[in-house]
Amino acid sequence: MMSNLFTAPVSQETLPNPDIPLLAVQNLHKQYQTRRGFLTAFEGINLNVELGEVVCLLGASGCGKSSLLATIAGLQQADRGEIYLQGSRLTSSHPQVGMVFQDPCLLPWLNVAQNIAFGLKLKHMPKLTKPELRTRIAEAIAQVGLQGFERSYPHQLSGGMAQRLSLARTLARRPQLLLLDEPFSALDAITRLDMQNLLLQIISQLQTTVLMVTHDIDEALLVGDRVLLMARHPGRIHQEWRITQPKPRFQQAHLLSEVRFNILESLSTVMDTPVSRIL
Ligand SMILES: Nc1ncnc2c1ncn2[C@@H]1O[C@H](COP(=O)(O)OP(=O)(O)OP(=O)(O)O)[C@@H](O)[C@H]1O
């Protein structure tokens, strides 16, 4: 499904420095004002994601995973703390930070190519010439295997194809950091596996740095170089595991059974719920 359009050219001046963490989050806090008063979504988050690393965030519902991702993406402001991309402080959304949500959020009146173009023309994006725009669109469509569907509209796409388009729209921006918020959780099991496979190919070919929220321990073990477990009240990072098994790991579930069990046990502790009820 992959094509030779897959190798996105990166100019020398945009090459990231491997000696600096691609993402550095320092002492980040976020509260929401609710009718009952202030609610702390997360506090004291310190997190580095190295260049090319894939970090998965697991945790009970409501522990602040999506809030953390949305804050890093610049979709909302933190109350305290700092976020750095390659050493430069982020204070709002950045063209090189791309986010994909569980809901593909497509524009129904635009076709596949136009949906991707829309993401490239947003206000904070660098201005592209028409040929550059066409190249970016073709490249992104090839990266997610949607060739032949350029003129299809969102209602003509399956759930998996819609999520491919959502991913393409973000990849077309050539982000240095890809933030994924449960991107496959609404898909059926077979499509999810297909999308996990696609994500692994994209990560390996583009060497994209990824911070991904998932509820699925197996998904985290399949794609993650590191798995972080968040605890709630307030949301904070409780524990982390480094997964060194080479990828792809589809046939290696047995080798990861021990770490899987450790994660399950810790999840059970932070959720105050027996392991049997989490499975
Ligand atoms: N815009 C908002 N206004 C008020 N409270 C919010 C807002 N967004 C999230 N919250 C609250 O902040 C807490 C963290 O929510 P968040 O969605 O970040 O958790 P999560 O770990 O991603 O949950 P889930 O896994 O269920 O998606 C929750 O208690 C939630 O109700």
The ligand as a Tripos MOL2 file, in Angstrom:
@<TRIPOS>MOLECULE
LIG
   31    33     1     0     0
SMALL
NO_CHARGES

@<TRIPOS>ATOM
      1 N1        -13.4160   21.5520   29.1210 N.pl3     1 LIG1
      2 C1        -13.5480   21.0070   30.3150 C.ar      1 LIG1
      3 N2        -14.1880   21.6650   31.3070 N.ar      1 LIG1
      4 C2        -14.3040   21.1440   32.5490 C.ar      1 LIG1
      5 N3        -13.7840   19.9350   32.9060 N.ar      1 LIG1
      6 C3        -13.1430   19.2230   31.9500 C.ar      1 LIG1
      7 C4        -12.9900   19.7270   30.6240 C.ar      1 LIG1
      8 N4        -12.2950   18.7960   29.9170 N.ar      1 LIG1
      9 C5        -12.0310   17.7810   30.7470 C.ar      1 LIG1
     10 N5        -12.5330   18.0290   31.9680 N.ar      1 LIG1
     11 C6        -12.3870   17.1960   33.1630 C.3       1 LIG1
     12 O1        -10.9990   17.0300   33.3920 O.3       1 LIG1
     13 C7        -10.7220   15.6960   33.8230 C.3       1 LIG1
     14 C8         -9.7440   15.0630   32.8560 C.3       1 LIG1
     15 O2        -10.4180   14.8830   31.6090 O.3       1 LIG1
     16 P1         -9.6970   14.2610   30.3460 P.3       1 LIG1
     17 O3        -10.6960   14.1790   29.2540 O.co2     1 LIG1
     18 O4         -8.4460   14.9870   30.1010 O.co2     1 LIG1
     19 O5         -9.3520   12.7830   30.8900 O.3       1 LIG1
     20 P2         -8.9550   11.4890   30.0750 P.3       1 LIG1
     21 O6         -7.9570   10.7740   30.9150 O.co2     1 LIG1
     22 O7         -8.5680   11.8410   28.7100 O.co2     1 LIG1
     23 O8        -10.3420   10.7020   30.0540 O.3       1 LIG1
     24 P3        -10.8920    9.6380   28.9740 P.3       1 LIG1
     25 O9         -9.8990    8.5080   28.9910 O.co2     1 LIG1
     26 O10       -12.2280    9.2490   29.5000 O.co2     1 LIG1
     27 O11       -10.9420   10.3460   27.6570 O.co2     1 LIG1
     28 C9        -12.0580   14.9770   33.8770 C.3       1 LIG1
     29 O12       -12.5190   15.0280   35.2080 O.3       1 LIG1
     30 C10       -12.9420   15.7970   32.9650 C.3       1 LIG1
     31 O13       -14.2930   15.7210   33.3760 O.3       1 LIG1
@<TRIPOS>BOND
     1     1     2 1
     2     2     3 ar
     3     2     7 ar
     4     3     4 ar
     5     4     5 ar
     6     5     6 ar
     7     6     7 ar
     8     6    10 ar
     9     7     8 ar
    10     8     9 ar
    11     9    10 ar
    12    10    11 1
    13    11    12 1
    14    11    30 1
    15    12    13 1
    16    13    14 1
    17    13    28 1
    18    14    15 1
    19    15    16 1
    20    16    17 2
    21    16    18 1
    22    16    19 1
    23    19    20 1
    24    20    21 2
    25    20    22 1
    26    20    23 1
    27    23    24 1
    28    24    25 2
    29    24    26 1
    30    24    27 1
    31    28    29 1
    32    28    30 1
    33    30    31 1
@<TRIPOS>SUBSTRUCTURE
     1 LIG1         1 GROUP 0 **** ****
